[in-house]
Amino acid sequence: MGENNNNVETILKWIVLVILAVVAMKIVFSVFAIAWLAGGFLLTKVLPLVVLVWLVLKAVEWMKGRNGGTPADMNS
């Protein structure tokens, strides 16, 4: 009877361990999914806007430098 009780205890420990491993994997995969969605949003929505604004600012700087700047720029 003692050996049978030990087997049941071992089986129950493994079942609990497998359940905990599955729960941990679900948590990890959900974090990866959230990161994937956030990264996709940033790459497709935010990054093009940031690049566009940066290019406009660089073009304004280039045009200002090409035209000699404003009189206020000459004083400083």
N, C-alpha and C positions, 0 to 999 in steps of 0.2 A: 504494500500500500504506500509506503514511503517513496518508493521509486516512481510510482504512478503519479503521486502528488507533485513530485519534482518535475516530471515531464509536463504536466499541466501548467505549472508555474513558469517553466521555460517557454512554452508555447504562448502563454498570455503576455510574457515580457516581449517576445518578438512581435506579437500583434500590436501592442502598444507602440513599440519602436517604429514599426512600419507606418502606423497611422500618423505618428509625429513627423516622420520623414515626408510623408505625402503632404501634410499641412505646411511644413517648411518649404517644400518645393512650390506649392501653390502661392505662398507669400512671395517667394523670390521671383517667380514668373510674373506675378501681378506687378511687382515693382519694375521689372524689365519692360512690361507692356506700357506702363505709365511713362517711363523714360523714353520709350520708342515713340509714343504719341507726342510727347512734349518736344522731342527732337525733330520730329516731322513737322510739327507746327512752326517751330522756330526756323527751320530750313526753308519752308515753302511760303511763309507769311511774313515773318519778321526780317529775315536776312535780305531778301530783295529790296525791301523798303530802306533798310540801313545802307545798303550799297548805293541805292539811288540817291539818297540824301547826301552821302559822302561824295559821290560823283558831282552832284550839283555844287556842293561847297568847293570842291577842287576846281571846277570850271569857273566859279565866281572869283576865286583867288587868282587863277590864271588870267582871266580877263582884266582884273584889277591891276595886276603886275604888267600886263601888256599895254594897258592904256596909261601907264605912269602913275596910277593911283589917284587919290583925291588930294586936295590941298591940305586937309587935316592929316593925311598920312605923311606929307612932306615935313610938317612941323615936328613930328615925334621922332 
